Amino acid sequence: MFYSPGDYETLNGFIYSVTGKIPGEGEVIYYDNLEIKILKASPQTVEEVLIKIRPIKKEKSKLN
């Protein structure tokens, strides 16, 4: 699931809802199949990120 409903309307709001804080530069956040690296941030806001979409790992079937 990419979108998680919440009380936010911006990427900053989403990041804050996932982490509970404003992350610092260089921090990496993993959410489902997303890898969000904080490239530039101030104490009040995240200013630049790099988002990578990682492959979703499929669970092996118990029938095989």
VMD Tcl script that builds the backbone (N, CA, C; Angstrom):
set m [mol new atoms 192]
animate dup $m
set s [atomselect $m all]
$s set {name element resname resid chain x y z} {
  {N N MET 1 A 0.842 -1.173 0.000}
  {CA C MET 1 A 0.000 0.000 0.000}
  {C C MET 1 A 0.887 1.236 0.000}
  {N N PHE 2 A 0.721 2.099 -0.969}
  {CA C PHE 2 A 1.549 3.302 -1.051}
  {C C PHE 2 A 0.976 4.424 -0.206}
  {N N TYR 3 A -0.306 4.675 -0.323}
  {CA C TYR 3 A -0.914 5.807 0.360}
  {C C TYR 3 A -1.559 5.341 1.658}
  {N N SER 4 A -1.206 5.980 2.713}
  {CA C SER 4 A -1.811 5.685 4.004}
  {C C SER 4 A -2.577 6.912 4.466}
  {N N PRO 5 A -3.895 6.814 4.575}
  {CA C PRO 5 A -4.665 7.982 4.982}
  {C C PRO 5 A -4.234 8.499 6.350}
  {N N GLY 6 A -4.228 9.797 6.476}
  {CA C GLY 6 A -3.849 10.392 7.747}
  {C C GLY 6 A -4.146 11.871 7.749}
  {N N ASP 7 A -3.698 12.525 8.784}
  {CA C ASP 7 A -3.921 13.957 8.924}
  {C C ASP 7 A -2.764 14.736 8.316}
  {N N TYR 8 A -2.522 14.580 7.050}
  {CA C TYR 8 A -1.466 15.309 6.358}
  {C C TYR 8 A -1.877 15.528 4.909}
  {N N GLU 9 A -1.289 16.565 4.320}
  {CA C GLU 9 A -1.560 16.889 2.917}
  {C C GLU 9 A -0.275 17.065 2.118}
  {N N THR 10 A 0.869 16.950 2.778}
  {CA C THR 10 A 2.150 17.183 2.123}
  {C C THR 10 A 3.096 16.020 2.416}
  {N N LEU 11 A 4.183 15.972 1.683}
  {CA C LEU 11 A 5.208 14.959 1.937}
  {C C LEU 11 A 5.793 15.142 3.336}
  {N N ASN 12 A 6.007 16.398 3.753}
  {CA C ASN 12 A 6.488 16.652 5.111}
  {C C ASN 12 A 5.533 16.069 6.146}
  {N N GLY 13 A 4.242 16.268 5.936}
  {CA C GLY 13 A 3.247 15.726 6.855}
  {C C GLY 13 A 3.283 14.215 6.899}
  {N N PHE 14 A 3.438 13.585 5.730}
  {CA C PHE 14 A 3.531 12.128 5.660}
  {C C PHE 14 A 4.763 11.636 6.422}
  {N N ILE 15 A 5.916 12.254 6.153}
  {CA C ILE 15 A 7.160 11.844 6.813}
  {C C ILE 15 A 7.027 12.006 8.326}
  {N N TYR 16 A 6.449 13.106 8.768}
  {CA C TYR 16 A 6.271 13.332 10.198}
  {C C TYR 16 A 5.323 12.289 10.801}
  {N N SER 17 A 4.268 11.928 10.066}
  {CA C SER 17 A 3.325 10.944 10.600}
  {C C SER 17 A 3.954 9.559 10.706}
  {N N VAL 18 A 4.895 9.247 9.828}
  {CA C VAL 18 A 5.562 7.940 9.859}
  {C C VAL 18 A 6.632 7.897 10.949}
  {N N THR 19 A 7.398 8.997 11.090}
  {CA C THR 19 A 8.542 8.986 12.009}
  {C C THR 19 A 8.263 9.627 13.360}
  {N N GLY 20 A 7.273 10.517 13.414}
  {CA C GLY 20 A 6.996 11.236 14.658}
  {C C GLY 20 A 7.954 12.380 14.915}
  {N N LYS 21 A 8.760 12.732 13.907}
  {CA C LYS 21 A 9.734 13.821 14.048}
  {C C LYS 21 A 10.107 14.345 12.666}
  {N N ILE 22 A 10.854 15.433 12.639}
  {CA C ILE 22 A 11.446 15.905 11.392}
  {C C ILE 22 A 12.830 15.255 11.315}
  {N N PRO 23 A 13.028 14.330 10.379}
  {CA C PRO 23 A 14.323 13.640 10.312}
  {C C PRO 23 A 15.439 14.571 9.835}
  {N N GLY 24 A 16.636 14.209 10.186}
  {CA C GLY 24 A 17.803 14.980 9.788}
  {C C GLY 24 A 18.352 14.516 8.449}
  {N N GLU 25 A 19.239 15.330 7.898}
  {CA C GLU 25 A 19.882 14.995 6.621}
  {C C GLU 25 A 20.602 13.659 6.741}
  {N N GLY 26 A 20.454 12.840 5.708}
  {CA C GLY 26 A 21.115 11.549 5.669}
  {C C GLY 26 A 20.282 10.412 6.239}
  {N N GLU 27 A 19.233 10.726 6.980}
  {CA C GLU 27 A 18.383 9.656 7.519}
  {C C GLU 27 A 17.612 8.988 6.394}
  {N N VAL 28 A 17.347 7.705 6.563}
  {CA C VAL 28 A 16.592 6.934 5.584}
  {C C VAL 28 A 15.369 6.350 6.275}
  {N N ILE 29 A 14.228 6.505 5.624}
  {CA C ILE 29 A 12.962 6.002 6.156}
  {C C ILE 29 A 12.480 4.910 5.215}
  {N N TYR 30 A 12.073 3.796 5.769}
  {CA C TYR 30 A 11.506 2.712 4.970}
  {C C TYR 30 A 10.028 2.628 5.282}
  {N N TYR 31 A 9.212 2.660 4.244}
  {CA C TYR 31 A 7.758 2.549 4.412}
  {C C TYR 31 A 7.244 1.673 3.285}
  {N N ASP 32 A 6.700 0.528 3.626}
  {CA C ASP 32 A 6.272 -0.466 2.633}
  {C C ASP 32 A 7.413 -0.694 1.654}
  {N N ASN 33 A 7.193 -0.436 0.375}
  {CA C ASN 33 A 8.259 -0.659 -0.607}
  {C C ASN 33 A 8.985 0.638 -0.971}
  {N N LEU 34 A 8.860 1.667 -0.137}
  {CA C LEU 34 A 9.537 2.935 -0.394}
  {C C LEU 34 A 10.753 3.096 0.499}
  {N N GLU 35 A 11.796 3.665 -0.081}
  {CA C GLU 35 A 12.985 4.068 0.666}
  {C C GLU 35 A 13.097 5.572 0.466}
  {N N ILE 36 A 12.964 6.329 1.545}
  {CA C ILE 36 A 12.970 7.786 1.467}
  {C C ILE 36 A 14.217 8.290 2.173}
  {N N LYS 37 A 15.142 8.862 1.408}
  {CA C LYS 37 A 16.380 9.393 1.983}
  {C C LYS 37 A 16.263 10.905 2.080}
  {N N ILE 38 A 16.546 11.443 3.251}
  {CA C ILE 38 A 16.476 12.879 3.479}
  {C C ILE 38 A 17.794 13.492 2.995}
  {N N LEU 39 A 17.700 14.301 1.944}
  {CA C LEU 39 A 18.896 14.920 1.382}
  {C C LEU 39 A 19.175 16.291 1.985}
  {N N LYS 40 A 18.111 17.041 2.279}
  {CA C LYS 40 A 18.264 18.380 2.844}
  {C C LYS 40 A 17.112 18.633 3.802}
  {N N ALA 41 A 17.440 19.118 5.003}
  {CA C ALA 41 A 16.405 19.370 6.002}
  {C C ALA 41 A 16.850 20.496 6.924}
  {N N SER 42 A 15.864 21.209 7.445}
  {CA C SER 42 A 16.099 22.193 8.497}
  {C C SER 42 A 15.407 21.655 9.745}
  {N N PRO 43 A 15.563 22.308 10.886}
  {CA C PRO 43 A 14.870 21.809 12.082}
  {C C PRO 43 A 13.343 21.804 11.950}
  {N N GLN 44 A 12.798 22.629 11.040}
  {CA C GLN 44 A 11.350 22.730 10.906}
  {C C GLN 44 A 10.755 21.932 9.755}
  {N N THR 45 A 11.569 21.581 8.743}
  {CA C THR 45 A 10.995 20.956 7.553}
  {C C THR 45 A 12.011 20.143 6.773}
  {N N VAL 46 A 11.512 19.158 6.070}
  {CA C VAL 46 A 12.326 18.417 5.110}
  {C C VAL 46 A 12.247 19.176 3.794}
  {N N GLU 47 A 13.376 19.459 3.197}
  {CA C GLU 47 A 13.403 20.285 1.995}
  {C C GLU 47 A 13.661 19.494 0.712}
  {N N GLU 48 A 14.392 18.389 0.827}
  {CA C GLU 48 A 14.715 17.607 -0.370}
  {C C GLU 48 A 14.858 16.141 0.002}
  {N N VAL 49 A 14.259 15.272 -0.805}
  {CA C VAL 49 A 14.333 13.836 -0.555}
  {C C VAL 49 A 14.654 13.098 -1.846}
  {N N LEU 50 A 15.123 11.888 -1.689}
  {CA C LEU 50 A 15.284 10.952 -2.795}
  {C C LEU 50 A 14.423 9.750 -2.452}
  {N N ILE 51 A 13.473 9.440 -3.327}
  {CA C ILE 51 A 12.569 8.326 -3.071}
  {C C ILE 51 A 12.870 7.205 -4.047}
  {N N LYS 52 A 13.123 6.030 -3.517}
  {CA C LYS 52 A 13.334 4.845 -4.351}
  {C C LYS 52 A 12.177 3.892 -4.108}
  {N N ILE 53 A 11.650 3.347 -5.188}
  {CA C ILE 53 A 10.604 2.331 -5.090}
  {C C ILE 53 A 11.285 0.978 -5.185}
  {N N ARG 54 A 11.191 0.225 -4.122}
  {CA C ARG 54 A 11.868 -1.066 -4.059}
  {C C ARG 54 A 10.908 -2.163 -4.498}
  {N N PRO 55 A 11.425 -3.224 -5.075}
  {CA C PRO 55 A 10.554 -4.332 -5.488}
  {C C PRO 55 A 9.814 -4.908 -4.288}
  {N N ILE 56 A 8.593 -5.287 -4.509}
  {CA C ILE 56 A 7.807 -5.929 -3.453}
  {C C ILE 56 A 8.157 -7.404 -3.438}
  {N N LYS 57 A 8.584 -7.889 -2.281}
  {CA C LYS 57 A 8.935 -9.303 -2.167}
  {C C LYS 57 A 7.678 -10.118 -2.072}
  {N N LYS 58 A 7.593 -11.123 -2.902}
  {CA C LYS 58 A 6.440 -12.010 -2.891}
  {C C LYS 58 A 6.714 -13.136 -1.902}
  {N N GLU 59 A 5.697 -13.434 -1.087}
  {CA C GLU 59 A 5.830 -14.529 -0.149}
  {C C GLU 59 A 5.694 -15.846 -0.882}
  {N N LYS 60 A 6.476 -16.823 -0.460}
  {CA C LYS 60 A 6.398 -18.140 -1.078}
  {C C LYS 60 A 5.108 -18.813 -0.658}
  {N N SER 61 A 4.497 -19.434 -1.596}
  {CA C SER 61 A 3.255 -20.146 -1.306}
  {C C SER 61 A 3.557 -21.389 -0.490}
  {N N LYS 62 A 2.706 -21.712 0.459}
  {CA C LYS 62 A 2.888 -22.901 1.295}
  {C C LYS 62 A 2.512 -24.176 0.525}
  {N N LEU 63 A 1.897 -23.987 -0.647}
  {CA C LEU 63 A 1.501 -25.151 -1.462}
  {C C LEU 63 A 2.691 -25.701 -2.251}
  {N N ASN 64 A 3.721 -24.892 -2.455}
  {CA C ASN 64 A 4.875 -25.349 -3.264}
  {C C ASN 64 A 5.896 -26.038 -2.422}
}
mol reanalyze $m
mol bondsrecalc $m
mol representation Tube
mol addrep $m
